Amino acid sequence: MIDPKWAWSPFQPTAKRPWTKELAAHLYRRAGFGATAAELETAVQMQPAELVAQLVQGSDESVELSEQMDSLAETALSGGNLENLAPPWLYRMLKTSYQLREKLTLFWHGHFATSAEKVAKADLMLQQNQLLRRYALGDFTQLVQEISRDPAMLIYLDSADNRKSHPNENYARELMELFCLGEGHYSEQDVRELARCFTGWEIRRNQFRFNRYQHDFGAKKVLDTSGKLDGEQAVQVVLKQPTAPRFIAQKLVHFLVMDEPQATVELIQPLADQLRRDDMQIAGTVQRILGSQLFFSTTAVGRKIRSPVEFAVGLLRSLDGLTNVNALSQQLRQLGQGLFFPPSVKGWDGGRSWINSSTLVGRANLVYRVLRDEKTSFAAGSLTDVITRQGISQPLEIVNWLCQLLVAVPLAEPTRDQLVAILEDKSKGKLSDRLTQTIYTMAALPEFHLN
């Protein structure tokens, strides 16, 4: 049993658990996708709490990146091809100075899962993505209010034309079960009554519209509240339930801290209490999680499995790399995580479901293709250039450096020896070829996919 008081108290480095580049890399992998050697060097000169605060606060994207994103969005929309939505988002993940915001945008994309396959309108999917980013660390109440009126969401859950004569129950059910409360915290009667609150909500010309002639103005009883509730009031009723902050805190701990074991109600309650005190503002609770004793403990480090996006973007960010994001998008979809195409309203299952014998081979092959792609560059040069700038040349030094950046748990000595042998074997080609082979071999290791 994990003591909640200890778990969520601020992490304090000790002689037994010092603040190291390995722990800083752990923080960057969870609060983003990864860190370069230079970022880790800077990180260990700061106090952990100071770095966590900096990551949570973030920094605005550069004017250059904002202009690039506007241009990429325009290009993605111009052709109407839904598969063109993902590459610009991957580019943003690789280039953003605010990694945590992008990481939580990915989290909310899985939480409020909506698939372009059914929505079939690129502009509405992009609009929803921008909504998730805007509130990624912000007001959860406002996020739920806006996602409830979001055209892509309403189309996806068959609620784009909600009539009082036949209220659609899909959104009402998912609002409680998947978005706010979880299973077992509402009744079928609550679903029916909540659906009545959303009557008259419809989409016209790709925009939300309230049609008062199709709204049921009669009295309803949703959960513990009765009255002539409309949709906005009904959302407030759902969110005031004591289960709501616990449900969201549980999801955040699962995403940021550990896949297994599932956190107990007792462990989650302090975070739920903070969410409620903060009026459901997300940032403070995220900062507490990322700066906690539990987060930096052996219970958390290496206790998550990287999703395909985390795995691929993390590899490139850690090595200051860029690649052909169009090809990368397709490869990620083949591995089971197509951005804008979650498999169901439940999003991705995550955890152990990401890994099997087939996906391990697919991930290693993705690494090989990325490293061999002529459009891939590292710090605007080659992988060899990156190593040279580090001032390291001995095979063991290079392996240790790569492990520090890319691997969440220590590799066994025989495994390190195998990687060193690859770099030492000049029959395998020039250094760039041997580096590619070394990282490819690392990517085939189960340890490489732990986060």
N, C-alpha and C positions, 0 to 999 in steps of 0.2 A: 504494500500500500504506500503510495507516494504522499508525503505530508504536504497539503496545499500551501501552508504557511511558508515552508521551505521552498517549494516549487516556484512560487511567483515572487519571492524576494529577489532583489537585485543581485546579479552575479558579481561576486568579489573574487578576483584572482588570488590564489594562494600558492605556496611553494609546491603543493601537491597537484594543483590544477592551475598552472600559470597561463597568462594571456600570451598566446603564440600565434604564429602565422596560420597554423592548422585550424585553430579555433576561429580566427578571423575569416578564413576561407569558408568554414562552415556557416558563419553568419551571412556571408555574401551569397552562398549558394541557396540559402533559405529565404533571405530577404531580397533576392534577385535571382541571377542565373550563374554568376561567378565573378571572380576578381582577377585582374592581372597581377603579375609579380610586383609592379610598382604600387598598385593599390594596397596590396598586402603589406608592403614595406611601410607605407603611410599609416595603415591601420594599427600596427603594433606600437606605433609611437603615441597613440591615443588611448584613453581609457575606454573599456568596452561600452559603458553607458553613453559616453560621448559619441562614439561611432554609431551606436544604435539610434540615438537621437538624430544624428545627421542623416542617416538612411531613411528614417521615418519622415523627417521634414522635407528631404529631397531638394532638388533645385530645378528651376524651370529649364525646359529644353532650349537649346540655342536657337537663334533666329534661323540659322542655316538648316538645322534639322526640321524645324517647323515648316519651313518653305519646302523642303524635300518631301515631307509627309503630305502636305497639301497637293503637291504635284503627283505623288504616287497615288493618292486617293482619287484624284481626277482621272488618272490613267486607268485605274481599276474600275471606275464606274463607267467610263466612256464605252467600253466594249460590252458591258453587261454580263461578262463572264463571272460567275460566282466564285470560281476558283482563283480569280485574280485578287480576291480580298485578303488572303492569308499572307502573300509575300510582303506587302508593305508593313503588316504588323510584325512579322519576323524581323524586318529591317529595323523597325523601331526598337524591338527588344535588344538587338545587337548594338544599337547606337545611343540609346537614351541615357541621360545622366541621372534619371530617376528610376532606378531598377525596381524598387519596391512597388511603386505605383503600377508598373507594367506587370509585375508578378501577381499583384492582387487583381488587376484587370483580368488576368488569366484565371484566377480563382473564381471571380464572379461570373465569368463566361461559363465555367462548369457548374456553378451554383444556379444561375438563372439560364440554364442551357436552352439555346434556341438554334435550330439548324437552318442554314441557307437552303438546304435541299427541299424543304417544305415551304419556307417563306418565299424563295425564288425571286427576291428583289434585293439587289446588291446595295442600293442606297439605304434601305431600311436596316439591313444588317450592319452596315457601317455606322449608321446613326445609333444603333443600340451599343455597338462597341465603344463609341465615344461617350455614351451615357455611363457605361460601366467604368470607364477610365476617370470620368469627372468625379464620381463618388467612390472611387476605389478605397480611399482612406477617410472618407467623409461621413456624411449623415446617412445611416442605414435606413432610417424612417423615410427620408426624402427619396432615397434610391428605390425603395419598395413602392412608394407612391408613383414615381415616374415609370418604373418598369411595368406597373399595372396598366399604364396608359400607353405603353410603348407599342407602336404598330407591329413591329416584327414579332414581339411576344404574343400579341393578341391574334395575329394570323396563325402563328405556330400552334397555339392552343385552341384554335377554332372559335375564338371569341370576338371576331371582327365584325359580327353582326348579331348582337345579343338582344333578343326580343323578350318583352315581358310575358308574352304568351308561351314562350318556351325557353326559359333561362338556360344558358349553357353552363354546365357545372365544371368544366375542365379547369379553368383558371382558378375558380374558388377552391377546388380540391388541392391543386398544386401550390397555391399560395400558402395554405396551412401545412400540407404534408412535406413539401420539398423546400420551400422558400423561408418559412418563418417558425414553424412549431415542431415538425416531425410527426412521425406516425404515433397514433394512440392518444393524441391530445385534442381531438375533435370528434364529433359524431357525424353520421350521414345527414342528420337533420341540420347540423351546422353548415354542411356543404350546400344543401338546398337553399337555406336561408341566405347564406353569403352570396350565392349565385344570383338571387333576386336583387341584391344590392348593386350588382354590376349590369343590370339590364339598361338598355339605352346606350351602352358604350359600343361604339362602332368605328370603323375606319372608312374615311371618304377621301379620295385623292391622296392616298398614302399618309393621311394625317388623322390623329385621334379626333373624334367628335362625339359630343354627348347629345343624344336624341331624346329630348324630354318626353316625346310622345310614345316612346317605347320603354320608358323607365317605370318600374313598379314603385309607386310612391306609398304603398301600404306599409303597415307596421311589420317589422321582422324581429327575430331574436337570434343573434349570432353569439355563440359562446355564452358569456355572462351578461350580455347587454341587449336591451330591447329598445325599439324606437323606429321611427321612419328613416332608417339608415340609408345613405347613399354609398357609392363605392369608396370615396375617400374616407368617410367616417368608419366604414367597415374595416378598411386597412388599419386604421388606428386601433380599433377594437382588437384585431388580431395581434398587433404589435405590443399592446399593453399586457398581454398574457405573460405571466412569470416564466413560462417555458421559452419565450422568444429569445431573450438574451442568452439563455443557457444553450439553446440550439445553435445560435451563431457562434458563440464562444467555442463550442465543441467542434464545429466545422473549421474554425481558424486554427485550433490546436492540432487537429488532424492534418491540416494543410501545411502548417509551419513547423510542427514539432516532431510528431511521430505517427507512423501508420498503425503500429501496434505497440502495446495493448491500447484498446480504446479507453480514453480518459473517463474516470468515474464522475458521477454528478458532484461528489464532494470536491474533487479536484477542480472541476470547472466552475463551481459556484462563485469563488472570488472574482473571476473574470466576468461572469454574468452580472455580478453586483456592480463592477466597475462600468460595464456597458450601460447599465441602467442609470447610474450616477452621471455618466457622461451624455445622457439623453441619446444613447445609441450612436454616438460618434465613434467611429472605428479606430482612429489613429492611436488613442491613448492605450487601448487594450492591446493592439498590435505591438506598440512599443514595450509594454510590460512583458508580453510573451517573449519578444526577441531579446530582451535584456535580463531574462530570468535565470535563476540557478538551474532550473529544469532544462531550459533550452541549451545551455552549454555543458550539460552533464552527459555521461555515457548512456543514459536512458534515451537521449535525443540524437546524439551525433551518430551518423551512419544508420539511423533507424527509419529511414524513408527510402523508397525506391523512386528514382528519377523518372518522371514522365518523358516521353520522346522529345517534347519541346524543351524541357529543362535540360535534358541530356545533350541535345544538339546545340542549343544556344549557349549552354554553359561551357561546352568545349571551345566554342569560338570566342566567347567573351574572355575566358581565362587566358587565351593565347592572343588576345587583341586581334581577332580575325574577322574577316568578312567573306561572304561566299555568294554564290548564285542562289538567291532566296526563292526564286521560282522553282528550281530543281529541289531545293531543300523542302519546300512546302509539300511537294508531291511525295517525297520520301517519307516525311512525317505522317502523311495521311496513310501511306502503306503500312506504317508501324502502329496505326490505330489512333493517332491524335491529329486529325485534320482540323485545323483552326476554322471556325465558323461552321463546322460540321460535326458537332457532338452526336453520339449515337442515339441518344434519347433525351427526354426531358430530365432524366436523372443525371445527365452529364456522363463523365467518364468514371468508371469504378475506381481506377487508380490502384495503388498499392501493388500487391502480388500479381494482380491481373495484367500488369504491364509486361511481366517477364515469363517467357517460356523458351524452349530450345529454339523455336523459330525466330522469335523477336530478338533473342541475343545475337543470333547470326545476322539478322537484318540490321541491328544497331551497329555491329562491327563493320558491316559492309557500307553503311551510311558514312561512318567515319572515313573509311578508305576512299569513297567517292568524293567526299568533301575535301580531303587532303590532296587528292589528285586533280581536282577540278582546276582548270586554268584560270577560272574567275575567283578562286580563293586566294586571299592575301592575308598576311599577318603583319600588323603594324606597318601597313603599306609596303611590305616587302615579302620575304620568304620566311619559312619556319627556321631555316638556318640563320637568317639575319637576326631573328629574335633571340636565339641561343647565343649568338656571338655578342649581342649587346649586353647579355647578362654576365659576360666575362667568365663563362664556364665552358670547359672543353672536355673534361674527363667523363667517360661514359657513366660512372656512378654518380657524379655531380648532376649530370643531365637527367638521369632517372629520378634522383631524389627531388630535383626541381619540378619535373613533370608530375610526380606523385603529390607534391605539396599543392599544386594548382588544381589537379584533376581528380584526385582520389580522396574520398571522405574517411576511409579507414586505412590503417597501415597494411602494406602488403607483406606477405611472408617472405623471409630471406631468400628461399629458392626461387620465388617469383621475381624478386628484384634481380637476382643473378641471371635469370633468363633474359630479362630486358637489357641488362648490361651487356650480355653476350651478343645480342642483336646489334647493338651500337658498335661493339668492338669488331664485328665481322665485316671487314672491308670488301669481302667477296660479294656482299649484298648491295654494293653500289656506293655512290657518294653519300655524304652525310645526310642530305635531304631525303634520300631514299630510305636510309636506315632510321631516320627520325619518324618517317611515315610508317614504316614497319613496326617500330616500337610502340607508337600510339595505337596503331591498329591492333597489336597484340594486347595492349592494355584494355582496349575496348571490348575484347572478347572475354575479359575476366568478370566474374560476377561482382567483385568488389567495385568495379568501375561504375556500376549502375546504382550504387547506394548513394544517398544524399545526406 
